[in-house]
Amino acid sequence: MTRDIATELSHHAYQPPAGFEAPQPAVHKASTVIFKSVAAMRARDWRHKSGYTYGLHGTPTTFTLEERIATLEGGTHCVLVPSGLAAIALVDQALLAQGDELLLPENAYGPSRDFARHELARWGIAHRLYDPMDPASLAGAIGPRTKLVWIEAAGSVTMEFPDIAALVAAARSAGVPTALDNTWGAGIAFNGFALGIDIVMQALTKYPSGGGDVLMGSVVTRDEALAERIKLTHMRLGLGVAGNDCELVLRSLASLPLRYAAQDRAGRELASWLQARPEVARVLHPALPGAPGHEHWRAHCSAAAGLFSVLLDERFSAAQVDAFVDTLTLFRIGYSWAGPVSLVVPYDLALLRAPEARSHLRGHLVRFSLGLETVADLQADLAQAMAAAFG
Ligand SMILES: *Cc1c(COP(=O)(O)O)cnc(C)c1O
């Protein structure tokens, strides 16, 4: 019988120490792991991470969280890294070599582009941008040196939802592996592997943590050869995570489906309310009809993150928009999302997107992420700040 992910995450396999029947996993912390004999030390297996060799390469706590994240994503192998950005960098470093080319969507998470532009470039790895809303643009960008295609759904900040299946098909037909940044979907909104993705990465910092108090990333695969490639690079780069941080994510993981659903509901309610406001030119929320890629969201997803952007009308000045953001009291100004506190960030579209990629976006862009506050209070906060800033 297949069970829903909420049930699966609450009843995930875990073997407590003999005589101590508690479902909560223990927190193990160690650098040194003692071997029983020289023969046991020589027989150690770092490559497959099937046993314990050294704290950096895994403890019962990190293995437990890896198994649960693999279950969440519908994959078989997972490695944990100290941040979402480190997960992106790990995938790039594991799959790319000098002379290779990487393809990124033009609305990719900014630091992922920066990593390609400033770090990969120094190692002779080039990158190109494709239009995620046009699978033909991806097909046209793939060349003989293309070794990896990143896909993001929804795209960062401007929230376009691509036709993931069509992008995967374009990469597949050229024999190029795809990696999905699944931070928005969190393993809840849709399943990346079911859509043909090869590698699914997530910033556990966001929904799986849910607390705004831990930074972590994951990389999940379900192909043996890919998993081994990533694990070896992971090991050689010295990437590892702390037991206490794993504990925070393990504790939050069972409530992930509930939090995601609540923040989805709140996000759609506020996005719909904002869409009807005269100050707002456009709401960029993939679950709202008329948003870029709404039809793909409908085809691929059963839910949406509590994260969306609005375009405030062009008639307002940049100073008025700043005043609006400054006047909000419950929405706090800061990066990241999916914690208990609602957040707001104004973005400069001119710095974010090339002119041809932002022609459909007119106005001042402000991104909101929903926390766990009551929606009526958040709505009242938006209303008072709009009245103060826009008159
Ligand atoms: C936050 C985020 C990341 C990076 O995660 P960190 O843990 O903050 O490094 C990567 N991708 C997306 C889409 C994100 O929102």
PDBQT file of the ligand as one rigid body, heavy atoms in Angstrom, charges set to zero:
ROOT
HETATM    1  C1  LIG A 401      17.386  29.808  -0.590  1.00  0.00    +0.000 C 
HETATM    2  C2  LIG A 401      17.527  29.129  -1.896  1.00  0.00    +0.000 A 
HETATM    3  C3  LIG A 401      18.712  28.464  -2.227  1.00  0.00    +0.000 A 
HETATM    4  C4  LIG A 401      19.936  28.470  -1.338  1.00  0.00    +0.000 C 
HETATM    5  O1  LIG A 401      19.715  27.986  -0.060  1.00  0.00    +0.000 OA
HETATM    6  P1  LIG A 401      20.673  28.456   1.153  1.00  0.00    +0.000 P 
HETATM    7  O2  LIG A 401      20.502  27.383   2.150  1.00  0.00    +0.000 OA
HETATM    8  O3  LIG A 401      20.154  29.787   1.585  1.00  0.00    +0.000 OA
HETATM    9  O4  LIG A 401      22.067  28.516   0.603  1.00  0.00    +0.000 OA
HETATM   10  C5  LIG A 401      18.765  27.835  -3.452  1.00  0.00    +0.000 A 
HETATM   11  N1  LIG A 401      17.741  27.859  -4.298  1.00  0.00    +0.000 NA
HETATM   12  C6  LIG A 401      16.582  28.490  -4.021  1.00  0.00    +0.000 A 
HETATM   13  C7  LIG A 401      15.483  28.481  -5.022  1.00  0.00    +0.000 C 
HETATM   14  C8  LIG A 401      16.447  29.147  -2.809  1.00  0.00    +0.000 A 
HETATM   15  O5  LIG A 401      15.311  29.785  -2.543  1.00  0.00    +0.000 OA
ENDROOT
TORSDOF 0
